[in-house]
Each structure stands twice: as C-alpha cells, then as structure tokens.
C-alpha cells in the first residue's frame, strides 16, 4: 500500500493494530520513521482491547 498517497498529512493520527501485539507496534514504528508523528498502536492488540472492554462492561 502507498500510505503517502492515501494519507498525505504527516500529522494525521493513525491507529495501527493487530490481533496480539507486535505487528501493530511495528507498523506504528515504521510510520513514525516515515515521518508520521502521530502513528500509535493498541498495546496488546485487539485481544487486550477486547479483554479491557469486557472487564469494563462487567464493572457496570
């Protein structure tokens, strides 16, 4: 994919994620190296996000 053609704004917030952890982090790191200052990732991936959302829902 040509990210520069899809998101030309280097200050755009870009959220990278994968199922577990490493690919989202690697993607965000690569984007930051390319100049995308606001590239970030979900720590722990979607599995961690889902676990957090489930725990949060059980607190209600």
Secondary structure, DSSP 8 states (H G I E B T S, - for coil): --HHHH---TTS-EEE--SSSHHHHHHHHHHHHTT-TTEEE-TTHHHHHHHHHHHHHHH-
